[in-house]
Amino acid sequence: MKEKLIINKKSLKGEDGYKTFSIRIKDETVNNLDKLAKETNRSRNELINLLLDYAIKNSEVE
């Protein structure tokens, strides 16, 4: 008799500390992100997270 394949349940969304949502971005911005992604060997998602974290940490409300 063959061994059973055990498949664990996938974690529910958000349990990894990330949330998924959609935004609208200009074509030029997407092109720039894709260029930067290619140059840095990083995903578009990873770059967006890095850039947003930097922007939030370096923002000031007047």
N, C-alpha and C positions, 0 to 999 in steps of 0.2 A: 504494500500500500504506500502511495506517495505521501510525503510530508505536506501538511497544510501550509498555505501561505497566510501568514498573520499580517493583517493590515490594521495599524493603529488609527484611531480617529484623528482627523486633522484638527488643530487648534482653531477655536473660533476666532473670527476677525477681531483684531485689536489686541489680542492677548500677547502679541510680540512687541507692544508699545507703539505700533504704527497704526495710522488710520488712512483709509483710502478715500479720496474725493477727487472731483474733476474741476479743472479751471480752464479758462480760455487764455491762450497765449498767442501773441502776434507771431506770424510766420518768421519774421526776422529773428525774433528771440529764440524760436525753436531751432533755426538754422545755426545760430550762435552757440546754443547748447550742444547741438550735435557735433559741431566743429570742436568745441572744448572737450566733449566726451571722447572723441577720436584721438585728440592730442594727449589726453591724460589717461587713456585706457580705463575710464570710469563710465558707469551707466548714467544716462540722463537723470534717472531718479536719484542716484547718489549725489550728483552735482547739484540738483535742485535742493536737496536737504542741506548740503554744505553751504550753499549760497544763502538759503533762507536763515540758517542758524547764524551765519556771519552778519547778515543784515539786521536780524533781531537784536543781537548782542551789541551792535554798533549803531543802534537807532536812539534817537532822543526826541521826546515829545516836548514841544514848547507850548 
